[in-house]
């Protein structure tokens, strides 16, 4: 089995080396008893620090690292570009994981082990069996349960406990279908991926995970929440307009 893991990186000079070394070591050990090949596509997006130099040095040590250096910033943009690159090669599975290693490699490996007959699989921080350390702020849980999740379900018709955990995995045929239709490059891009999976009748399962919140997360609670809600509304409007055009052309 061949698996490509996209790692979006925006100014990650302090964390990316540890993340890549930990992931590569883990999957090298897995390869000793499983027929599994992994490669890591690090997509630098809008970096102004030394992330490129750090990853380039690691690439000389590990032949499983590929680098895409993009001037444009945006996690969604980086993931989509990584998907496009991975689709040019032979893969059985293609996924992405955050550069901060909030998801340890063994929990990403859980996605590989459990995808089975599904078209995609996502990790959930909010399943009753999930473990999150340290505990997330109360206001995050309140906002998610009472505003964010109900609005997403109402406007997009998709039901998951966690839309935005940074660990997701798909089969290539899914990405070949949905990537050309993806429009969001920053906020809510992964919600759009799940919406497109629903639209094209792909099955995506959700499993509990263990998540380690990082102290220096780039997200800021209030601003992030406002931008996220705006992105969901924009997503619904954009795809509604596209669907109307398609109906008219039939």
C-alpha positions as CSV (number, residue, x, y, z in Angstrom):
1,X,0.0,0.0,0.0
2,X,1.3,3.5,-0.9
3,X,0.2,6.4,1.2
4,X,1.0,10.1,0.6
5,X,0.6,12.5,3.6
6,X,0.4,16.2,2.9
7,X,1.9,18.4,5.6
8,X,0.9,22.1,5.1
9,X,3.5,24.4,6.6
10,X,3.3,28.2,7.2
11,X,6.2,29.5,9.2
12,X,6.8,26.2,11.0
13,X,10.6,26.4,11.4
14,X,10.3,25.6,15.1
15,X,8.1,22.5,14.8
16,X,8.4,21.0,11.4
17,X,11.7,19.1,12.0
18,X,10.3,17.3,15.1
19,X,7.1,16.4,13.3
20,X,8.7,15.0,10.2
21,X,11.3,13.0,12.1
22,X,8.7,11.5,14.4
23,X,6.3,10.6,11.6
24,X,9.0,9.2,9.3
25,X,10.6,7.1,12.2
26,X,7.1,5.7,13.1
27,X,6.2,4.7,9.6
28,X,9.7,3.2,8.9
29,X,9.0,1.0,11.9
30,X,5.6,0.1,10.6
31,X,7.1,-0.9,7.2
32,X,9.2,-3.6,9.0
33,X,6.1,-5.7,9.5
34,X,3.5,-4.1,7.1
35,X,3.6,-3.7,3.4
36,X,3.2,0.1,3.6
37,X,5.1,2.8,1.8
38,X,4.6,6.4,3.0
39,X,5.9,9.7,1.6
40,X,5.5,13.2,3.0
41,X,4.6,16.1,0.7
42,X,5.5,19.3,2.7
43,X,3.7,22.2,1.2
44,X,5.2,25.5,2.3
45,X,2.7,28.3,1.9
46,X,3.6,31.9,2.3
47,X,6.6,31.2,4.5
48,X,8.7,34.2,5.6
49,X,11.0,32.2,8.1
50,X,13.5,29.4,7.6
51,X,10.9,26.6,7.1
52,X,12.2,25.8,3.6
53,X,15.8,25.5,4.9
54,X,14.8,23.2,7.7
55,X,12.8,20.9,5.4
56,X,15.4,21.0,2.7
57,X,18.0,19.8,5.1
58,X,15.8,17.0,6.2
59,X,15.0,16.0,2.6
60,X,18.7,15.2,2.1
61,X,18.5,12.8,5.0
62,X,15.1,11.2,4.1
63,X,14.2,10.3,0.6
64,X,10.5,10.1,1.6
65,X,10.1,13.9,1.8
66,X,9.0,16.1,-1.1
67,X,8.7,19.9,-1.0
68,X,6.3,22.2,-2.7
69,X,7.2,25.8,-2.1
70,X,4.3,28.1,-2.7
71,X,4.3,31.9,-2.3
72,X,0.6,32.1,-1.6
73,X,-0.5,31.5,2.1
74,X,-3.5,29.4,3.2
75,X,-3.8,26.0,4.8
76,X,-6.6,25.0,2.4
77,X,-4.6,26.2,-0.6
78,X,-1.6,24.2,0.6
79,X,-3.6,21.0,1.1
80,X,-5.3,21.2,-2.3
81,X,-2.0,21.8,-4.0
82,X,-0.6,18.8,-2.1
83,X,-3.6,16.7,-3.3
84,X,-3.0,17.7,-6.9
85,X,0.6,16.7,-6.7
86,X,-0.1,13.4,-5.0
87,X,-2.7,12.5,-7.7
88,X,0.1,12.6,-10.3
89,X,1.6,9.6,-8.7
90,X,0.4,6.1,-7.8
91,X,-1.2,6.1,-4.4
92,X,-3.7,3.9,-2.6
93,X,-4.5,6.6,0.0
94,X,-3.9,10.4,0.2
95,X,-4.3,12.4,3.4
96,X,-3.1,15.4,5.3
97,X,-2.0,16.2,8.9
98,X,-1.2,19.4,10.7
99,X,2.5,20.3,11.1
100,X,2.2,20.9,14.8
101,X,1.9,17.2,15.6
102,X,-1.3,17.6,17.5
103,X,-2.0,14.3,15.9
104,X,0.7,11.8,16.8
105,X,1.6,9.4,14.0
106,X,0.1,6.3,15.6
107,X,-3.3,8.1,15.6
108,X,-2.9,9.0,11.9
109,X,-2.1,5.3,11.3
110,X,-5.5,4.5,12.9
111,X,-7.0,6.2,9.9
112,X,-5.1,3.9,7.5
113,X,-6.1,0.8,9.5
114,X,-9.8,1.8,9.7
115,X,-10.7,3.2,6.3
116,X,-11.6,-0.2,4.9
117,X,-14.5,0.1,2.5
118,X,-15.2,3.8,3.1
119,X,-14.1,6.4,0.6
120,X,-12.6,8.6,3.2
121,X,-12.0,8.8,7.0
122,X,-11.6,11.6,9.4
123,X,-10.4,11.9,13.0
124,X,-12.7,13.4,15.6
125,X,-11.7,15.2,18.7
126,X,-15.3,15.4,20.0
127,X,-16.3,11.7,19.9
128,X,-17.2,10.5,23.4
129,X,-14.2,8.1,23.2
130,X,-11.7,10.7,22.1
131,X,-9.1,12.2,24.3
132,X,-8.0,15.8,24.1
133,X,-5.2,17.2,26.2
134,X,-5.3,19.8,27.7
135,X,-9.0,20.2,27.8
136,X,-10.3,22.7,25.3
137,X,-11.8,26.0,26.6
138,X,-15.4,25.9,27.6
139,X,-16.3,28.7,25.1
140,X,-15.0,26.5,22.2
141,X,-17.2,23.6,23.2
142,X,-20.2,25.9,23.7
143,X,-19.7,27.7,20.3
144,X,-19.3,24.4,18.5
145,X,-22.3,22.6,20.0
146,X,-24.7,25.5,19.9
147,X,-23.7,27.5,16.9
148,X,-21.1,26.1,14.6
149,X,-22.2,22.4,14.2
150,X,-26.0,23.2,13.9
151,X,-25.3,25.9,11.3
152,X,-23.1,23.7,9.3
153,X,-25.6,20.9,9.4
154,X,-28.5,23.2,8.5
155,X,-26.7,25.0,5.6
156,X,-24.7,22.1,4.1
157,X,-26.5,19.0,5.3
158,X,-23.4,17.2,6.6
159,X,-23.3,15.7,10.1
160,X,-20.1,15.0,11.9
161,X,-18.9,15.7,15.4
162,X,-15.7,17.3,14.2
163,X,-15.5,19.0,10.8
164,X,-12.0,20.4,11.2
165,X,-9.7,18.0,12.9
166,X,-6.3,18.2,11.0
167,X,-6.1,14.6,10.2
168,X,-8.1,13.3,7.2
169,X,-7.5,10.5,4.6
170,X,-9.1,9.8,1.3
171,X,-9.0,7.3,-1.6
172,X,-7.5,8.9,-4.8
173,X,-10.7,8.5,-6.8
174,X,-12.5,10.7,-4.3
175,X,-10.0,13.5,-4.6
176,X,-9.9,13.3,-8.4
177,X,-13.6,14.1,-8.3
178,X,-13.9,16.7,-5.6
179,X,-10.6,18.7,-5.9
180,X,-11.5,20.4,-9.1
181,X,-14.6,21.8,-7.4
182,X,-12.9,23.0,-4.2
183,X,-13.0,26.8,-4.0
184,X,-12.0,27.7,-0.4
185,X,-8.3,28.1,0.3
186,X,-8.3,29.1,3.9
187,X,-11.1,29.0,6.5
188,X,-13.5,26.1,6.3
189,X,-11.7,24.4,3.4
190,X,-12.0,21.0,5.0
191,X,-15.8,21.5,5.6
192,X,-16.0,22.1,1.8
193,X,-14.1,18.8,1.2
194,X,-16.7,17.0,3.3
195,X,-19.6,18.8,1.6
196,X,-18.3,17.8,-1.8
197,X,-17.9,14.2,-0.6
198,X,-21.6,14.3,0.3
199,X,-22.6,16.0,-2.9
200,X,-20.9,13.3,-5.0
201,X,-22.1,10.4,-2.8
202,X,-18.8,9.4,-1.3
203,X,-18.9,7.7,2.2
204,X,-16.7,9.3,4.8
205,X,-16.5,7.7,8.3
206,X,-15.4,9.4,11.5
207,X,-13.4,7.8,14.3
208,X,-12.3,9.0,17.7
209,X,-8.7,10.1,18.2
210,X,-6.3,11.4,20.7
211,X,-5.4,15.1,20.2
212,X,-2.7,17.2,21.9
213,X,-3.6,20.9,21.7
214,X,-0.6,23.1,20.9
215,X,0.1,26.2,23.0
216,X,1.3,28.3,20.0
217,X,-1.6,27.6,17.7
218,X,-2.0,30.3,15.0
219,X,-5.8,30.4,15.5
220,X,-7.3,33.1,17.6
221,X,-10.7,32.2,19.0
222,X,-13.0,35.1,18.3
223,X,-11.6,36.2,15.0
224,X,-11.4,32.5,13.9
225,X,-15.0,31.9,14.8
226,X,-16.3,35.0,12.9
227,X,-14.2,34.1,9.8
228,X,-15.4,30.5,10.0
229,X,-19.0,31.4,10.1
230,X,-18.5,33.8,7.1
231,X,-16.8,31.0,5.2
232,X,-19.7,28.6,5.7
233,X,-22.2,31.1,4.4
234,X,-19.9,31.9,1.5
235,X,-19.5,28.2,0.8
236,X,-23.3,27.6,0.7
237,X,-23.9,30.6,-1.6
238,X,-21.1,29.6,-4.0
239,X,-22.2,26.0,-4.4
240,X,-25.9,27.0,-4.7
241,X,-25.0,29.3,-7.6
242,X,-23.0,26.5,-9.2
243,X,-25.8,24.0,-8.8
244,X,-28.3,26.5,-10.3
245,X,-26.1,27.0,-13.4
246,X,-25.8,23.2,-13.8
247,X,-29.6,22.8,-13.7
248,X,-30.1,25.5,-16.3
249,X,-27.6,23.9,-18.6
250,X,-29.4,20.5,-18.5
